[in-house]
Amino acid sequence: MSFKFNFYTPADDTKEEPSTVDKENSLITIDTLSESTLTADNKNTLSADNVHSIEGVVIDESSEWLTVTLTPDIEHTSSPVSSVCYAGNVSSVCYLANATFGGIASLISTTDLIPGVYEGGFTLWECTLDLLHYMVTHPELVTHATLNNVSSECDIKHSVSNVLDLGCGAGLLGILACKMNSQTTCHFQDFNSDVIKNFTIPNYLKNVSSVKHTEHSVSSECRAMFYSGDWSVVSSHFTLYDLILASEVIYNRASQTKILTILSSHLSLHGVALVASKRHYFGVGGGVYDFIQLVSNSDSGLVCEVVWSSEGGLSRDIIMITSG
């Protein structure tokens, strides 16, 4: 039996979309999804429903939290970790163990992902952990963007002011960036508003808002904005970013095209994008090689390089993208 990710996806672009998802003989019919599932996230225009505030949000102290412990790979650290002044302790990040699923609760037990309906935001994907560890191993990428081509030595002259956590889910990538660099503004985006409200924002508040900044920090708190909705909609609210972080977002070719558009339009001149991904997504058609080929064949002027790989289990990579 071949391995296949538990994603709902059409077999190919030329065939009619299947009407059901089957996971362990449990069926959900797309036509009967509740109205609460198909929220304003899926509309074609940006509205107030797509922008979320942390004002008035209170952390439930009785909630159970899980911790991801982060240990730099000293052998491959490109600059001394101790030389970077962090906003807070970056040895770990935590996230809600049992987030409230809201209107998409009926989907969570049925499928990992339904493109255009639920994009897997309540799952902490394996490649996110890879990128978290890569960030603490290469802190200069979080505190400074590089001026040179990715194949050459980093020329650390351009500070990171704006960060985008794209397809953020738990938000741990952006959260870590905030903890490592208190001077940054971080924008978090996920397809589903329930993910942003019930998972990303509580995680952010738990990790970042209570951080006691060092006397060397310029700002008193990392500034954050939270958006939900399809990339083609919310990207109209994006700015130019010095650092774009994303994990498991290039799992199919349609997503790859949207990612390329965002990188082309919103990566600053000296910015860096880090995309963590499985090398192949069996049954859904995406992966690292397809994305690199897409970028190489485009007129975006962007350059890709695989900067980290793991061959254990399903092969995984981290791609660095910069302007050529």
C-alpha positions as CSV (number, residue, x, y, z in Angstrom):
1,M,0.0,0.0,0.0
2,S,1.4,3.4,-0.9
3,F,1.7,6.2,1.6
4,K,-0.5,9.2,1.1
5,F,-1.1,12.3,3.2
6,N,-4.6,12.7,4.7
7,F,-5.4,15.8,2.6
8,Y,-8.6,16.3,0.7
9,T,-7.5,17.3,-2.8
10,P,-8.8,16.8,-6.4
11,A,-7.0,14.0,-8.3
12,D,-5.9,16.6,-10.9
13,D,-7.1,19.9,-12.3
14,T,-9.1,18.3,-15.1
15,K,-11.3,16.1,-13.0
16,E,-14.4,16.9,-11.1
17,E,-13.9,17.7,-7.4
18,P,-14.7,14.7,-5.2
19,S,-17.6,15.3,-2.9
20,T,-16.3,13.4,0.2
21,V,-13.3,12.9,2.3
22,D,-12.6,9.4,3.8
23,K,-10.6,9.0,6.9
24,E,-10.9,5.6,8.6
25,N,-14.4,5.2,7.1
26,S,-15.6,8.6,8.4
27,L,-17.2,10.7,5.6
28,I,-17.8,14.4,5.4
29,T,-19.7,15.8,2.5
30,I,-18.5,19.1,1.2
31,D,-22.0,20.2,0.2
32,T,-23.1,19.8,3.8
33,L,-20.4,21.8,5.6
34,S,-21.9,24.1,8.1
35,E,-22.2,27.8,7.4
36,S,-19.9,28.5,10.4
37,T,-17.2,26.7,8.6
38,L,-17.4,28.8,5.4
39,T,-16.7,32.1,7.1
40,A,-15.6,35.4,5.8
41,D,-12.1,33.8,5.4
42,N,-13.3,32.5,2.0
43,K,-14.7,35.7,0.6
44,N,-12.9,37.5,-2.2
45,T,-12.6,40.9,-0.4
46,L,-10.8,41.9,2.8
47,S,-13.1,42.8,5.6
48,A,-13.0,43.5,9.3
49,D,-13.5,39.8,9.8
50,N,-10.1,39.2,8.3
51,V,-8.3,41.4,10.8
52,H,-8.0,40.2,14.4
53,S,-7.0,42.1,17.6
54,I,-5.5,40.9,20.8
55,E,-7.2,43.6,22.7
56,G,-9.3,42.1,25.5
57,V,-8.0,38.6,25.0
58,V,-7.3,36.9,28.3
59,I,-5.2,33.7,28.7
60,D,-7.0,30.9,30.5
61,E,-4.4,30.0,33.1
62,S,-6.0,26.6,33.5
63,S,-5.2,25.7,29.9
64,E,-2.7,22.9,29.3
65,W,0.4,24.1,27.4
66,L,2.9,22.0,25.5
67,T,6.6,23.1,25.2
68,V,9.0,22.9,22.3
69,T,12.5,22.9,23.5
70,L,15.0,24.6,21.1
71,T,18.6,23.7,21.1
72,P,20.9,25.4,18.6
73,D,23.0,23.1,16.3
74,I,26.3,24.4,17.5
75,E,28.2,22.5,14.8
76,H,26.4,24.5,12.1
77,T,25.8,27.8,13.9
78,S,26.9,30.6,11.6
79,S,27.4,33.1,14.3
80,P,27.8,32.8,18.1
81,V,24.3,32.5,19.7
82,S,25.5,34.4,22.8
83,S,26.3,37.4,20.6
84,V,22.7,38.2,19.9
85,C,20.6,40.2,22.3
86,Y,17.3,38.5,22.6
87,A,14.0,40.0,23.8
88,G,13.5,36.9,26.0
89,N,14.4,33.3,26.6
90,V,14.5,31.5,23.3
91,S,15.3,28.1,24.6
92,S,11.6,27.1,24.2
93,V,8.2,28.1,22.8
94,C,4.9,26.8,24.0
95,Y,1.5,26.3,22.5
96,L,-2.0,25.3,23.6
97,A,-2.5,21.6,24.0
98,N,-6.3,21.7,23.4
99,A,-7.3,24.7,21.4
100,T,-11.0,25.4,20.8
101,F,-11.7,24.6,17.2
102,G,-14.8,26.8,16.7
103,G,-16.8,26.4,13.5
104,I,-14.4,24.0,11.9
105,A,-14.5,21.5,14.8
106,S,-16.4,19.0,12.7
107,L,-13.5,18.8,10.2
108,I,-10.6,18.2,12.6
109,S,-11.4,14.6,13.4
110,T,-12.1,13.8,9.7
111,T,-9.2,15.2,7.7
112,D,-5.8,17.0,8.1
113,L,-6.6,19.5,5.4
114,I,-9.2,20.5,2.9
115,P,-7.8,23.1,0.5
116,G,-10.0,26.2,0.5
117,V,-11.9,25.2,3.6
118,Y,-9.5,24.1,6.4
119,E,-5.7,24.5,5.8
120,G,-4.5,22.4,8.7
121,G,-3.8,25.3,11.1
122,F,-4.5,23.4,14.3
123,T,-1.7,20.9,13.5
124,L,1.9,21.5,14.5
125,W,3.6,20.2,11.4
126,E,7.0,18.5,11.5
127,C,8.7,21.0,9.3
128,T,7.8,23.8,11.7
129,L,10.0,22.2,14.3
130,D,12.8,22.0,11.7
131,L,12.6,25.8,11.0
132,L,12.4,26.7,14.7
133,H,15.6,24.9,15.3
134,Y,17.2,26.5,12.2
135,M,16.2,29.9,13.4
136,V,18.0,29.6,16.8
137,T,21.0,28.0,15.0
138,H,21.2,31.0,12.6
139,P,20.1,34.0,14.7
140,E,21.6,36.5,12.3
141,L,18.7,35.7,9.9
142,V,16.2,36.8,12.5
143,T,17.9,39.9,13.7
144,H,19.4,40.9,10.3
145,A,18.6,40.3,6.7
146,T,21.4,39.4,4.3
147,L,22.7,41.7,1.5
148,N,24.6,39.1,-0.5
149,N,23.5,36.1,-2.6
150,V,22.6,33.2,-0.4
151,S,25.5,31.2,-1.8
152,S,28.0,33.6,-0.3
153,E,28.9,34.7,3.2
154,C,26.2,36.7,5.1
155,D,26.8,40.5,5.1
156,I,24.9,41.5,8.2
157,K,24.0,45.2,7.6
158,H,20.2,45.3,7.2
159,S,18.1,45.0,10.3
160,V,14.9,43.0,10.3
161,S,12.0,45.3,11.0
162,N,9.1,43.5,9.5
163,V,8.4,39.7,9.7
164,L,5.6,37.7,8.1
165,D,4.6,34.3,9.5
166,L,2.7,33.0,6.4
167,G,0.2,30.2,7.0
168,C,1.1,30.5,10.6
169,G,-1.1,28.0,12.4
170,A,0.2,27.9,15.9
171,G,2.3,31.0,15.1
172,L,5.4,29.6,16.6
173,L,7.7,30.8,13.8
174,G,6.6,34.4,14.2
175,I,6.5,34.1,18.0
176,L,10.2,32.9,18.0
177,A,11.1,35.8,15.8
178,C,9.5,38.2,18.2
179,K,11.3,36.6,21.2
180,M,14.6,36.8,19.3
181,N,14.2,40.4,18.0
182,S,12.0,42.8,20.1
183,Q,12.4,45.5,17.5
184,T,10.4,43.7,14.9
185,T,6.8,44.0,13.8
186,C,5.4,40.6,13.0
187,H,2.3,39.8,10.9
188,F,0.6,36.5,11.4
189,Q,-1.6,35.0,8.7
190,D,-3.6,31.8,8.5
191,F,-6.5,30.8,6.2
192,N,-9.0,30.1,9.0
193,S,-10.2,32.8,11.5
194,D,-10.8,30.1,14.1
195,V,-7.1,29.2,14.0
196,I,-6.0,32.8,14.5
197,K,-8.5,33.5,17.3
198,N,-8.3,30.3,19.2
199,F,-4.7,29.1,18.6
200,T,-2.4,31.8,17.2
201,I,-3.3,34.7,19.4
202,P,-3.4,32.8,22.7
203,N,0.0,31.3,21.8
204,Y,1.4,34.7,21.0
205,L,0.1,36.2,24.3
206,K,1.5,33.3,26.3
207,N,4.9,33.5,24.8
208,V,5.5,37.1,23.9
209,S,3.4,39.6,25.8
210,S,4.8,38.6,29.2
211,V,8.4,38.7,28.0
212,K,10.6,41.0,30.1
213,H,12.9,42.8,27.7
214,T,16.5,43.4,28.3
215,E,17.9,46.9,28.9
216,H,19.4,46.8,25.4
217,S,16.0,46.4,23.7
218,V,14.7,49.4,21.9
219,S,10.9,48.7,22.0
220,S,9.0,47.5,25.0
221,E,7.0,44.9,23.1
222,C,7.1,43.2,19.7
223,R,4.2,44.6,17.6
224,A,1.9,42.1,16.0
225,M,-1.0,42.0,13.5
226,F,-3.2,39.0,12.8
227,Y,-4.9,38.2,9.5
228,S,-7.1,35.4,8.3
229,G,-8.2,34.5,4.8
230,D,-6.9,33.3,1.5
231,W,-3.5,34.7,0.5
232,S,-5.0,36.4,-2.6
233,V,-7.2,38.4,-0.3
234,V,-5.1,39.2,2.7
235,S,-2.0,39.9,0.8
236,S,-3.5,43.3,-0.2
237,H,-2.9,44.3,3.5
238,F,0.7,43.0,3.5
239,T,3.7,45.3,3.5
240,L,7.4,44.7,2.5
241,Y,9.0,42.1,4.8
242,D,12.6,41.6,5.7
243,L,11.9,38.1,6.8
244,I,9.2,35.8,5.6
245,L,8.7,32.4,7.4
246,A,6.6,29.6,6.2
247,S,6.2,25.9,6.9
248,E,4.4,23.2,4.9
249,V,2.8,25.7,2.6
250,I,4.0,24.4,-0.8
251,Y,2.2,21.0,-0.6
252,N,0.5,21.5,-4.0
253,R,1.2,23.4,-7.1
254,A,-1.7,25.9,-6.7
255,S,-0.3,26.9,-3.3
256,Q,3.2,27.3,-4.8
257,T,2.0,29.8,-7.4
258,K,0.4,31.9,-4.7
259,I,3.5,31.7,-2.5
260,L,5.7,32.8,-5.4
261,T,3.4,35.8,-6.0
262,I,3.6,36.8,-2.3
263,L,7.4,36.5,-2.3
264,S,7.8,38.5,-5.5
265,S,5.6,41.3,-4.2
266,H,6.4,41.4,-0.5
267,L,9.9,40.3,0.1
268,S,12.1,43.4,0.6
269,L,15.1,44.1,-1.6
270,H,17.5,42.7,1.0
271,G,15.0,40.3,2.6
272,V,15.1,36.6,3.2
273,A,12.4,34.0,3.1
274,L,12.7,30.7,4.8
275,V,10.3,27.9,3.7
276,A,10.4,24.5,5.4
277,S,8.8,21.7,3.5
278,K,8.8,17.9,2.9
279,R,10.7,17.1,-0.2
280,H,7.7,15.3,-1.7
281,Y,4.0,15.3,-0.8
282,F,2.8,12.0,-2.1
283,G,-0.7,12.1,-3.5
284,V,-1.0,15.9,-3.6
285,G,1.7,16.9,-6.1
286,G,3.8,19.5,-4.3
287,G,7.2,19.6,-2.6
288,V,10.6,21.3,-2.7
289,Y,11.8,20.4,-6.2
290,D,8.6,21.5,-7.8
291,F,8.8,24.9,-6.0
292,I,12.4,25.5,-6.8
293,Q,11.7,24.8,-10.5
294,L,8.7,27.1,-10.4
295,V,10.9,30.0,-9.0
296,S,13.7,29.3,-11.4
297,N,11.4,29.4,-14.4
298,S,9.7,32.6,-13.3
299,D,10.7,36.2,-14.0
300,S,10.5,37.0,-10.3
301,G,14.3,37.6,-10.0
302,L,14.3,35.4,-6.8
303,V,17.0,32.9,-6.0
304,C,16.4,29.6,-4.1
305,E,18.9,27.5,-2.2
306,V,18.4,24.5,0.0
307,V,20.2,25.4,3.2
308,W,19.2,22.5,5.5
309,S,18.1,18.9,4.9
310,S,17.0,15.8,6.8
311,E,17.0,12.4,5.2
312,G,15.4,10.6,8.2
313,G,11.9,9.3,7.5
314,L,10.2,11.6,5.0
315,S,13.0,13.8,3.5
316,R,12.6,17.4,4.6
317,D,14.3,20.6,3.5
318,I,14.5,24.3,4.3
319,I,14.7,26.6,1.3
320,M,16.2,30.1,1.6
321,I,14.8,32.6,-1.0
322,T,16.4,36.0,-1.7
323,S,16.4,38.5,-4.5
324,G,19.0,37.6,-7.1
